[in-house]
Amino acid sequence: MSLAKATISGTIIKSPEKRFTSNNVAIASFPLDFSEVDGEQNIIYVRAIGNLAQKVFEQLKKNDKVVVEGRLLMISIKSEDGQTERKVAEIDISSFEKIQSISASANNNSNSIQEQSNQVVEFAEEEFSDELLGEDEIPF
């Protein structure tokens, strides 16, 4: 049993693939690039099982930005010739969340700021008073 938990955010490189085990349990998997800098890719494979696999398959696609959380596993993969094995990191996820890209959220924020700056706020004179608050009226 693995106690290694991981939470990773990144970009989906290839749309999730869905398969079924011999017991008819759904498995969805996809590679996730969690690189911080453009250029070199840091890839981890993500796997979802059961009902979560169905949700992954329906809701996620290539180039989506996601945060995944689950168990970190090291699996062995044999090469095509069957002679060599290599270890690959994989996350067996328990949850995921699709997140919006930074550039899209920045565009939305700049649009809302422009809309807010175009609005003029006016206060009526009677809303302000020269009276001081009593010590027992201060909320903190």
N, C-alpha and C positions, 0 to 999 in steps of 0.2 A: 504494500500500500504506500502510495506517495503522499507525503505531507507538504510537498513544494507547491505553494500557491503563487499564481502570477496574475497581474493585471497589466495588459499591454494595449497601447493604442497604435493604430497604423492604418495603412491603405491596403485594401484588398487588391491583389495583383490579378487574380483570375476568378471569375464568377464561381460561386459554390457549386460543387457537384454533389448529387444525392445518389446514394447506393442503399442496398438493403442486405442485411445479414441473412444467413440461412433460416433464422427464426423470424424473419420479416420485420426486423427492427431497422428503422431509418438511420442512416449516418450521412451527415453533410460535412464536407471538408473544403478548405480553401487555403491558399498561401497568403500570409499577411506580411507586408513590408513595414517594419517599425523603425526605419532609418530616420535620423533627425536631420540629416543634410542630404540634399539632392546629390546624386552620383552613385556611390556605392550602396547596394541594397543589403539590408539585414532582414532575412526572411525566416519566419517561423510558420509551421503548419498548424492550422486550427481545425479541430474536430468537434462536432456536436452530435449527440446521440438522442434518439427518440423524438419526442414532441418538439424539443428545441431544434433538432435537425430540420424539421419541417418549417419552423419559423425562420431559421437561417436561410433556407433555400428560397422561401417566398419573399423575404424582406431585404436581402443583401445582394449586391451585384458588384461587378468589377469597378474599381476606382472609388467605391464608397469608403468613407473614413469611419472606423469603428473603434470601440473600446471593448475588449474581451477579458473575461475573468474566468479562471479555472485552474485545474491541476497541471503542473508542468511535468512532462514526461520526456524521457530520452528513449527513442526507438532505434532499432537497427534495421537498415535497408541494404539488401544485397544488390550489387550491380547487375547489369544485364547479363554479363558473362557468368554470374553466380560465384565468382572467385573471391571478390572483395566485399567487405561490409563497411558501412559507414554509419555513424551515429547522427541522428537528426533530432532536434528539439521539436516538440509538439505540445500544444495545449488542448486538453480535453475540457472544453468550456462548460461552465455552469450558468453563465449569463453573458449577454452582449448588449451593447447600446450603439446605435448608429449616431454619429455626430456630424455636425455641419462643418464644411470646410472653412478655414480661416478667411479666405478671400471673399467667400459668399457672405459670411457674417459681417465682415468689415464693410462691404457694400451696403448691406441692410442698415448697419449702424450709421453710416455717413448719410444715407437717405433720410433716416428718422431725425438725425440731428439737424439737417437742413430744414425739414418740415417744422421742427420745434423752434428754430431760430426765426422763422417767418411769422410766428405767432407773437402778438403783443399782449402782455399781461398788464391790466389796469386794476388798481385798487381804489376803492371808494375811501374818501377821507374819514368817514365815521367808523371804519374798521379799526383805526388806530386810536389808542388812548394814551394820554400822558400819565395815567395812574400807574403806580408801581404795584407789582404783585406782593401780596402779603407773604410772610415767611412760610406759613402753613399751606400756601397754595402752590408751592414749587413741587413739581412731580418727582423729584429725586432726592 
